[in-house]
Amino acid sequence: MAEKVKKDKSQMRHGYTTGACSTAVAKSALIALITGEVQKTVTIHLPVGRDAEFIIEKCAFTDHTGYAETIKDAGDDPDATHLALIAAEVCWADTPGIKLDGGIGVGRVTKPGLPIPVGGAAINPVPRQMIITTVQGVLDEFKIDRGVKVVISVPNGEEIAKKTLNGRLGIIGGISILGTRGIVVPFSSSAYMASIVEAISVAKACGSNHLVLTTGGRSEKYAMNLLPHLPEDAFIEMGDFIGFSIKQCKKQGIEKVSLVGMMGKFSKFAQGVMMVHSRGSSVNFEFLANIAKDAGVDEKLIEEILQANTASQVGEMMAAAGQVQFFQKLCETCCYTALKHIKGGIEFETAIYSLKGQLLGRAVGIDSIA
């Protein structure tokens, strides 16, 4: 069997955001309402400064209402909303202006801290402005001075939202309509980083000044068992973006941060690597050997550290040898590295776990550089 060739990122196909799709169907529905003609395609202007054409899968109208649907194409990005049906219904309103709301499958905001007020439909500011500006442009083109109501729906949105962080952010009942550029860049970090910022903002607005940043779902589970007194929204999956996340915590005035993860990523972070993806950095075994020396580990074990293949292997060796002080030193180093990166201002603690959930080490209450 031929080996599957992995695409180069530069050759990957871009897609369109839910915001761009919502704008396209809103425009199509309004034109159908005004002209009495079914729309099969529509062109909109994207925030990135270029036009894009969308296929309209379904379009219908009455004397008072226009309706349009499109299928979201996320390109080569593994987006949870890829192939989602995005729909818009536009009707005449009794009052002037453009009223925009979310229908079935578009979430409602239930917690403060997001750029949308509590109770509002989860249509973010850029797509909201894009829809309103485009709708106003159609009204101006046809010289119509009437108010309209636009309702964006995603029929399968509530099910899709289960694959997102919306529930943790307090967005209930569906997905968010997102997109600051109108296009989806495959495997872009920007969307994930934006979700981290929003999660910190929501936690802060809900009264949490102690946040727990974890490197993934497994470490989050361990963190919740370690710190059961904290509310769910205080736990944030930062993934590989440790440096970015702690800077955002300082920017938003968080007082205490617990870092919870495993040997691999935290061994890199301790040595000063702020983005700890496996492809972007490697474990420095000499660094770990020096930590071991400071912890009083004997020369034989230190030599084994230098010959190790992974940080997890080092962790297993140290745990088997009962070298608690090694993990303590490594956790403390993570805290000091974090403080140095943000130039102080937050109290840090670090907890490192094994893959099987054993707490290997923990350093608490560190708020100044040693």
C-alpha positions as CSV (number, residue, x, y, z in Angstrom):
1,M,0.0,0.0,0.0
2,A,1.4,3.4,-1.0
3,E,2.3,5.7,1.9
4,K,0.0,8.6,2.4
5,V,1.7,11.8,1.5
6,K,1.2,14.6,4.1
7,K,0.4,18.0,2.5
8,D,2.7,20.9,3.0
9,K,0.9,23.7,4.9
10,S,1.7,26.1,2.0
11,Q,-0.3,23.8,-0.3
12,M,-3.3,23.4,2.0
13,R,-6.7,24.8,0.9
14,H,-8.1,27.7,2.9
15,G,-11.7,27.8,3.9
16,Y,-14.3,30.3,5.2
17,T,-15.4,31.2,8.7
18,T,-18.9,30.8,10.1
19,G,-19.0,34.6,10.0
20,A,-18.3,34.8,6.3
21,C,-20.9,32.0,5.6
22,S,-23.5,33.9,7.7
23,T,-22.8,37.1,5.8
24,A,-23.3,35.2,2.5
25,V,-26.6,33.7,3.4
26,A,-27.9,36.9,5.0
27,K,-27.1,38.8,1.7
28,S,-28.7,36.1,-0.4
29,A,-31.9,35.9,1.7
30,L,-32.3,39.7,1.6
31,I,-31.8,39.9,-2.2
32,A,-34.3,37.1,-2.7
33,L,-36.8,39.0,-0.5
34,I,-36.3,42.2,-2.4
35,T,-36.2,40.8,-6.0
36,G,-38.4,37.8,-5.7
37,E,-35.7,35.7,-7.4
38,V,-33.9,32.6,-6.1
39,Q,-30.2,33.2,-5.5
40,K,-27.8,30.4,-6.5
41,T,-24.5,32.1,-5.7
42,V,-23.5,35.3,-3.9
43,T,-20.3,37.3,-3.6
44,I,-19.3,39.1,-0.4
45,H,-16.3,41.2,0.7
46,L,-14.1,39.6,3.3
47,P,-12.3,41.5,6.2
48,V,-9.0,40.3,4.6
49,G,-9.7,42.7,1.7
50,R,-10.9,40.4,-1.1
51,D,-14.1,39.1,-2.4
52,A,-15.4,35.5,-2.2
53,E,-18.2,33.7,-3.9
54,F,-20.5,31.2,-2.1
55,I,-22.8,28.6,-3.4
56,I,-26.3,28.9,-2.0
57,E,-27.7,25.4,-1.5
58,K,-31.2,26.5,-0.9
59,C,-33.1,29.8,-1.3
60,A,-36.7,30.7,-0.8
61,F,-38.9,33.8,-0.3
62,T,-42.4,35.1,0.5
63,D,-43.7,38.6,0.4
64,H,-42.3,39.2,3.9
65,T,-39.4,36.8,4.3
66,G,-36.2,35.6,2.5
67,Y,-34.3,32.5,3.4
68,A,-30.9,31.1,2.3
69,E,-28.6,28.2,3.2
70,T,-24.9,27.4,2.5
71,I,-22.6,24.6,3.5
72,K,-19.5,25.8,5.4
73,D,-16.2,24.8,3.8
74,A,-13.3,24.9,6.2
75,G,-10.8,23.9,3.5
76,D,-8.1,21.6,4.8
77,D,-8.5,22.7,8.4
78,P,-9.9,20.1,10.8
79,D,-12.6,22.5,12.0
80,A,-15.5,21.3,14.1
81,T,-17.9,23.3,11.9
82,H,-16.6,22.0,8.6
83,L,-19.6,21.1,6.4
84,A,-22.1,22.7,8.8
85,L,-25.3,24.1,7.3
86,I,-25.5,27.8,7.9
87,A,-28.8,29.5,7.3
88,A,-30.3,33.0,7.4
89,E,-33.8,34.3,7.5
90,V,-34.4,37.9,6.7
91,C,-37.8,39.7,7.2
92,W,-39.0,43.2,7.1
93,A,-39.3,45.0,10.5
94,D,-41.7,47.6,11.7
95,T,-38.9,49.8,13.1
96,P,-35.9,51.3,11.2
97,G,-32.4,49.7,11.4
98,I,-31.0,46.2,11.2
99,K,-31.6,43.8,14.0
100,L,-29.4,40.7,14.1
101,D,-30.1,37.7,16.2
102,G,-29.2,34.0,16.5
103,G,-31.7,31.2,15.9
104,I,-31.5,27.4,16.3
105,G,-28.0,26.2,16.8
106,V,-26.4,29.5,17.5
107,G,-25.3,29.7,21.2
108,R,-26.5,32.2,23.8
109,V,-24.0,33.9,26.2
110,T,-24.7,33.1,29.8
111,K,-21.4,34.3,31.5
112,P,-19.8,37.7,31.5
113,G,-16.3,38.3,30.1
114,L,-17.0,37.7,26.4
115,P,-17.3,40.5,23.8
116,I,-21.1,39.9,23.7
117,P,-23.4,40.8,26.6
118,V,-25.0,38.1,28.6
119,G,-28.2,37.0,26.9
120,G,-27.0,37.9,23.4
121,A,-26.5,35.5,20.5
122,A,-22.9,34.3,20.2
123,I,-22.2,36.3,17.0
124,N,-18.8,37.8,17.6
125,P,-18.1,41.5,16.9
126,V,-16.3,41.2,13.5
127,P,-18.9,38.8,11.9
128,R,-21.7,40.9,13.4
129,Q,-20.3,44.0,11.8
130,M,-19.7,42.2,8.5
131,I,-23.3,41.0,8.4
132,I,-24.8,44.4,9.2
133,T,-22.6,46.3,6.8
134,T,-23.3,43.8,4.0
135,V,-27.1,43.9,4.6
136,Q,-27.0,47.7,4.7
137,G,-25.1,47.7,1.4
138,V,-27.9,45.7,-0.2
139,L,-30.6,48.0,1.1
140,D,-28.6,51.0,-0.2
141,E,-28.1,49.4,-3.6
142,F,-31.8,48.8,-4.0
143,K,-32.6,52.2,-2.5
144,I,-34.8,50.7,0.3
145,D,-35.4,52.6,3.5
146,R,-36.9,49.9,5.7
147,G,-35.9,48.1,8.8
148,V,-35.0,44.4,8.6
149,K,-34.5,41.5,11.0
150,V,-31.8,38.9,10.3
151,V,-31.7,35.6,12.1
152,I,-28.7,33.3,11.7
153,S,-29.2,29.6,12.4
154,V,-27.1,26.4,12.4
155,P,-29.5,23.5,12.5
156,N,-26.9,21.0,13.9
157,G,-25.1,23.7,15.9
158,E,-26.0,22.3,19.4
159,E,-24.4,19.0,18.5
160,I,-21.4,20.6,16.9
161,A,-20.9,22.8,20.0
162,K,-20.1,19.6,22.1
163,K,-16.8,19.4,20.2
164,T,-15.9,23.0,21.2
165,L,-15.1,24.9,24.4
166,N,-18.4,26.8,24.2
167,G,-19.9,25.1,27.3
168,R,-16.9,26.0,29.4
169,L,-17.2,29.6,28.2
170,G,-20.9,29.8,29.1
171,I,-22.1,29.7,25.5
172,I,-25.2,27.5,25.7
173,G,-27.3,25.9,22.9
174,G,-25.0,26.0,19.9
175,I,-21.9,27.3,18.3
176,S,-20.4,30.7,18.0
177,I,-20.4,32.7,14.8
178,L,-16.7,33.6,14.5
179,G,-14.0,34.9,12.2
180,T,-11.9,38.1,12.2
181,R,-10.6,37.6,8.7
182,G,-13.4,35.7,6.9
183,I,-11.0,32.9,5.9
184,V,-9.9,29.8,7.7
185,V,-6.1,29.1,7.5
186,P,-5.5,25.4,7.9
187,F,-3.9,24.5,11.3
188,S,-3.7,28.1,12.3
189,S,-2.9,28.8,16.0
190,S,-4.8,32.0,16.1
191,A,-8.3,30.5,16.8
192,Y,-6.9,28.4,19.7
193,M,-5.1,31.3,21.1
194,A,-8.2,33.5,20.9
195,S,-10.2,30.8,22.8
196,I,-7.5,30.9,25.6
197,V,-7.9,34.7,25.9
198,E,-11.7,34.3,26.0
199,A,-11.5,31.5,28.6
200,I,-9.3,33.7,30.9
201,S,-11.6,36.7,30.4
202,V,-14.7,34.6,31.3
203,A,-13.1,33.1,34.4
204,K,-11.9,36.6,35.5
205,A,-15.4,38.1,35.0
206,C,-16.9,35.3,37.0
207,G,-14.7,36.1,39.9
208,S,-11.8,33.6,39.5
209,N,-8.4,35.1,40.4
210,H,-6.8,31.6,40.7
211,L,-6.6,29.9,37.3
212,V,-5.3,26.4,36.4
213,L,-3.6,26.1,33.1
214,T,-3.2,22.6,31.8
215,T,-1.5,21.1,28.7
216,G,-4.4,18.8,27.7
217,G,-7.6,16.9,28.7
218,R,-5.7,14.3,30.7
219,S,-3.8,16.8,32.8
220,E,-6.9,18.9,33.3
221,K,-8.6,15.8,34.8
222,Y,-5.7,15.4,37.2
223,A,-5.8,19.1,38.0
224,M,-9.5,19.0,38.9
225,N,-8.8,16.2,41.3
226,L,-5.9,18.2,42.8
227,L,-7.8,21.4,43.2
228,P,-11.5,20.4,43.6
229,H,-12.5,23.6,45.4
230,L,-12.0,25.7,42.2
231,P,-14.9,26.3,39.8
232,E,-14.9,24.6,36.4
233,D,-14.3,27.8,34.4
234,A,-11.0,28.3,36.3
235,F,-9.5,25.3,34.4
236,I,-8.2,26.3,31.0
237,E,-6.5,24.0,28.5
238,M,-3.6,26.0,27.2
239,G,-2.1,23.2,25.0
240,D,1.4,24.1,23.9
241,F,1.0,27.8,24.4
242,I,2.4,28.2,27.9
243,G,4.2,31.5,27.4
244,F,1.3,33.1,25.6
245,S,-1.2,31.9,28.3
246,I,0.7,33.1,31.3
247,K,1.2,36.5,29.6
248,Q,-2.5,36.7,29.0
249,C,-3.1,35.9,32.7
250,K,-0.9,38.8,33.8
251,K,-2.5,41.1,31.2
252,Q,-6.0,40.3,32.6
253,G,-4.9,40.7,36.2
254,I,-5.0,37.1,37.4
255,E,-3.4,36.8,40.8
256,K,-2.5,33.1,41.0
257,V,-1.8,30.5,38.3
258,S,-1.4,26.7,38.8
259,L,0.5,25.0,35.9
260,V,-0.4,21.3,35.6
261,G,1.1,19.0,33.1
262,M,3.5,16.1,32.4
263,M,7.2,15.6,32.1
264,G,7.6,16.1,28.3
265,K,6.2,19.6,28.0
266,F,7.2,20.9,31.4
267,S,10.8,19.7,30.9
268,K,10.9,22.0,27.9
269,F,9.1,24.9,29.6
270,A,11.5,24.7,32.6
271,Q,14.4,25.3,30.3
272,G,12.7,28.4,28.9
273,V,10.8,27.1,25.9
274,M,7.5,29.0,25.7
275,M,5.8,27.1,22.9
276,V,6.3,23.4,23.7
277,H,5.0,21.6,20.6
278,S,7.0,18.4,19.9
279,R,7.9,19.6,16.4
280,G,9.1,23.0,17.6
281,S,11.4,22.0,20.4
282,S,13.3,19.1,22.0
283,V,14.1,18.0,25.5
284,N,17.5,19.1,26.8
285,F,18.8,16.1,28.8
286,E,21.8,18.0,30.0
287,F,19.4,20.5,31.5
288,L,17.5,17.7,33.3
289,A,20.8,16.2,34.4
290,N,21.8,19.5,36.0
291,I,18.4,19.6,37.8
292,A,19.2,16.1,39.1
293,K,22.6,17.2,40.3
294,D,21.0,20.1,42.3
295,A,18.6,17.6,43.8
296,G,21.5,15.3,45.0
297,V,20.9,12.5,42.5
298,D,23.9,10.1,42.3
299,E,26.2,10.0,39.3
300,K,24.9,6.7,37.9
301,L,21.4,8.0,37.6
302,I,22.6,11.3,36.1
303,E,24.4,9.3,33.4
304,E,21.2,7.4,32.7
305,I,19.4,10.7,32.3
306,L,21.9,11.8,29.7
307,Q,21.3,8.5,27.8
308,A,17.5,8.7,28.0
309,N,15.3,9.0,24.9
310,T,12.3,11.0,26.3
311,A,11.5,13.2,29.3
312,S,8.8,10.7,30.3
313,Q,11.6,8.0,30.6
314,V,13.5,10.3,32.9
315,G,10.4,10.8,35.0
316,E,9.9,7.1,35.3
317,M,13.6,6.6,36.3
318,M,13.4,9.3,39.0
319,A,10.1,8.0,40.3
320,A,11.3,4.4,40.5
321,A,14.4,5.7,42.4
322,G,12.2,7.7,44.8
323,Q,13.9,11.0,43.8
324,V,11.2,13.3,45.1
325,Q,13.6,16.2,45.3
326,F,14.3,16.0,41.6
327,F,10.6,16.7,40.8
328,Q,10.4,19.4,43.4
329,K,13.3,21.2,41.8
330,L,11.9,20.8,38.3
331,C,8.5,22.2,39.5
332,E,10.2,25.1,41.2
333,T,12.2,25.8,38.0
334,C,9.0,25.9,36.0
335,C,7.6,28.6,38.4
336,Y,10.8,30.7,38.3
337,T,10.8,30.4,34.4
338,A,7.2,31.6,34.4
339,L,7.9,34.5,36.7
340,K,10.9,35.6,34.6
341,H,8.9,35.4,31.4
342,I,6.1,37.7,32.6
343,K,8.5,39.8,34.8
344,G,6.6,39.0,38.0
345,G,3.2,39.9,39.3
346,I,1.6,36.4,39.6
347,E,1.9,33.7,42.3
348,F,2.7,30.4,40.5
349,E,2.5,26.8,41.4
350,T,3.5,23.8,39.3
351,A,2.4,20.2,39.5
352,I,3.9,17.5,37.3
353,Y,2.1,14.1,36.7
354,S,3.0,10.8,35.1
355,L,1.0,9.6,32.2
356,K,-0.8,7.2,34.6
357,G,-1.9,10.1,36.9
358,Q,0.8,9.8,39.6
359,L,1.6,13.2,41.1
360,L,5.4,13.3,40.7
361,G,6.1,16.7,42.2
362,R,4.5,20.0,43.2
363,A,5.9,23.5,44.0
364,V,3.5,26.0,45.5
365,G,3.4,29.7,46.5
366,I,6.3,31.0,44.4
367,D,5.9,34.7,43.6
368,S,9.4,35.9,43.3
369,I,12.5,34.9,41.3
370,A,15.1,33.0,43.4
